Amino acid sequence: MAEGQSLLMRKTLLVITGASQGYGECLAKTFAQRLPSGSACLLLSRKPAKVEEIRTENMEAFYEKFDQSNFAECGRLFIQGMMDKNGIKLADYEQTMIIHNSGVLGDLTKFAWEMEDKDMVANVINVNITGMILLNSALMQCCEDAGQKNISIINISTLAAVMPLPSCSLYCASKAARDMYLQVLAKERSWVRVLNWAPGPLDTEMMVSCRQCADDELRQSYIEMHEKKTLLTCSQSAEKLMLLLERNTFKSGEHIDYYDVKE
Ligand SMILES: NC(=O)c1ccc[n+]([C@@H]2O[C@H](COP(=O)([O-])OP(=O)(O)OC[C@H]3O[C@@H](n4cnc5c(N)ncnc54)[C@H](OP(=O)(O)O)[C@@H]3O)[C@@H](O)[C@H]2O)c1
């Protein structure tokens, strides 16, 4: 896709992970209003009953149960099977857009030197890094097989990927790794548009855990944002992302924060 040409103009197959709630759900609804007719979305979630309730206006939606910590489900065979089962043919679309939205915080009540719970550590790495990478590879290979060259990858990143936040060590480390993986991919595949998008502080379930983090100063700042109602709504953030995708002037692989985008 040529830089400067809107990424929202082509008939798209949109894939969103963690689509059942929060930002993922909002992105599904927002894209449904923006993408041209004939576009479709594949909404992935561990909670199919919840995700099936999401209304995507006139955009056809496919719903599949998906757990990013289950590597078998992130693999090529499983993903191709999912497409076949739903009758999704990538070649029917002018573009494939992958939104890596799924993400977990880990235990924010612990500092970096207190990371002893191997299951919790593994889950953060598995969901935020390994599963995401495997899924990304599977989807890109499906695109390659289908001759689909127009691929856009949007990683829902965070300020924490570029700023060390006390008591958020695993989250920061895993999100930084995810950004860098996609920066490398952007260099390897010049025709793929890659964006590491930090959506700003959102009023979602994730923020409830942030308000319980171990670091006093950070916890206080999250509590204050909540009390003073300065958190962003998911829609506010999604609209800024749409602007960025419409302009499509970002450097592939770039990390861009909500507050960096001027209207
Ligand atoms: N809230 C913020 O202030 C903020 C700020 C910057 C970045 N972000 C990023 O925005 C993204 C969405 O977060 P949110 O704020 O909407 O929080 P959220 O409501 O907690 O959503 C997190 C999503 O991650 C998915 N997820 C968790 N474990 C998963 C697993 N094992 N397999 C697949 N999906 C899994 C969940 O999907 P299902 O339950 O549907 O499976 C859920 O929808 C995250 O990547 C987060 O890091 C959030």
The ligand as a Tripos MOL2 file, in Angstrom:
@<TRIPOS>MOLECULE
LIG
   48    52     1     0     0
SMALL
NO_CHARGES

@<TRIPOS>ATOM
      1 N1         -6.2590    0.4880   29.0340 N.am      1 LIG1
      2 C1         -5.2100    1.2610   28.7770 C.2       1 LIG1
      3 O1         -5.0290    2.3320   29.3790 O.2       1 LIG1
      4 C2         -4.2120    0.8670   27.7230 C.ar      1 LIG1
      5 C3         -3.1670    1.7490   27.4510 C.ar      1 LIG1
      6 C4         -2.2310    1.4120   26.4920 C.ar      1 LIG1
      7 C5         -2.3590    0.2180   25.8130 C.ar      1 LIG1
      8 N2         -3.3860   -0.6300   26.0950 N.ar      1 LIG1
      9 C6         -3.4540   -1.8840   25.3460 C.3       1 LIG1
     10 O2         -4.7170   -2.0060   24.7280 O.3       1 LIG1
     11 C7         -5.0240   -3.3850   24.5250 C.3       1 LIG1
     12 C8         -6.4420   -3.6460   24.9760 C.3       1 LIG1
     13 O3         -6.5250   -3.4340   26.3630 O.3       1 LIG1
     14 P1         -7.8460   -2.9010   27.1110 P.3       1 LIG1
     15 O4         -7.4840   -1.6360   27.7440 O.co2     1 LIG1
     16 O5         -9.0040   -2.9790   26.2200 O.co2     1 LIG1
     17 O6         -7.9490   -3.9550   28.2960 O.3       1 LIG1
     18 P2         -8.8460   -5.2120   28.5470 P.3       1 LIG1
     19 O7        -10.2640   -4.8080   28.5760 O.co2     1 LIG1
     20 O8         -8.2630   -5.8910   29.7220 O.co2     1 LIG1
     21 O9         -8.6100   -6.0850   27.2340 O.3       1 LIG1
     22 C9         -7.5120   -6.9170   27.0810 C.3       1 LIG1
     23 C10        -7.8320   -7.9120   25.9970 C.3       1 LIG1
     24 O10        -6.7700   -8.8650   25.9350 O.3       1 LIG1
     25 C11        -7.3170  -10.1030   25.6120 C.3       1 LIG1
     26 N3         -6.6020  -11.2350   26.2050 N.ar      1 LIG1
     27 C12        -6.1680  -11.4010   27.4570 C.ar      1 LIG1
     28 N4         -5.6330  -12.6290   27.5920 N.ar      1 LIG1
     29 C13        -5.7470  -13.2310   26.3780 C.ar      1 LIG1
     30 C14        -5.3930  -14.4970   25.8790 C.ar      1 LIG1
     31 N5         -4.8360  -15.4450   26.6360 N.pl3     1 LIG1
     32 N6         -5.6710  -14.7690   24.5730 N.ar      1 LIG1
     33 C15        -6.2600  -13.8620   23.7920 C.ar      1 LIG1
     34 N7         -6.6470  -12.6490   24.2260 N.ar      1 LIG1
     35 C16        -6.3780  -12.3490   25.4970 C.ar      1 LIG1
     36 C17        -8.7430  -10.1110   26.1280 C.3       1 LIG1
     37 O11        -9.4990  -10.7050   25.0990 O.3       1 LIG1
     38 P3        -10.6460  -11.7890   25.3020 P.3       1 LIG1
     39 O12       -11.0780  -11.7010   26.7280 O.co2     1 LIG1
     40 O13       -11.6570  -11.3070   24.3270 O.co2     1 LIG1
     41 O14       -10.0380  -13.0680   24.9260 O.co2     1 LIG1
     42 C18        -9.1190   -8.6550   26.2900 C.3       1 LIG1
     43 O15       -10.1180   -8.2600   25.4000 O.3       1 LIG1
     44 C19        -3.9680   -4.1680   25.3000 C.3       1 LIG1
     45 O16        -2.9950   -4.6670   24.4050 O.3       1 LIG1
     46 C20        -3.3400   -3.1300   26.2030 C.3       1 LIG1
     47 O17        -2.0040   -3.4320   26.5180 O.3       1 LIG1
     48 C21        -4.3170   -0.3250   27.0230 C.ar      1 LIG1
@<TRIPOS>BOND
     1     1     2 1
     2     2     3 2
     3     2     4 1
     4     4     5 ar
     5     4    48 ar
     6     5     6 ar
     7     6     7 ar
     8     7     8 ar
     9     8     9 1
    10     8    48 ar
    11     9    10 1
    12     9    46 1
    13    10    11 1
    14    11    12 1
    15    11    44 1
    16    12    13 1
    17    13    14 1
    18    14    15 2
    19    14    16 1
    20    14    17 1
    21    17    18 1
    22    18    19 2
    23    18    20 1
    24    18    21 1
    25    21    22 1
    26    22    23 1
    27    23    24 1
    28    23    42 1
    29    24    25 1
    30    25    26 1
    31    25    36 1
    32    26    27 ar
    33    26    35 ar
    34    27    28 ar
    35    28    29 ar
    36    29    30 ar
    37    29    35 ar
    38    30    31 1
    39    30    32 ar
    40    32    33 ar
    41    33    34 ar
    42    34    35 ar
    43    36    37 1
    44    36    42 1
    45    37    38 1
    46    38    39 2
    47    38    40 1
    48    38    41 1
    49    42    43 1
    50    44    45 1
    51    44    46 1
    52    46    47 1
@<TRIPOS>SUBSTRUCTURE
     1 LIG1         1 GROUP 0 **** ****
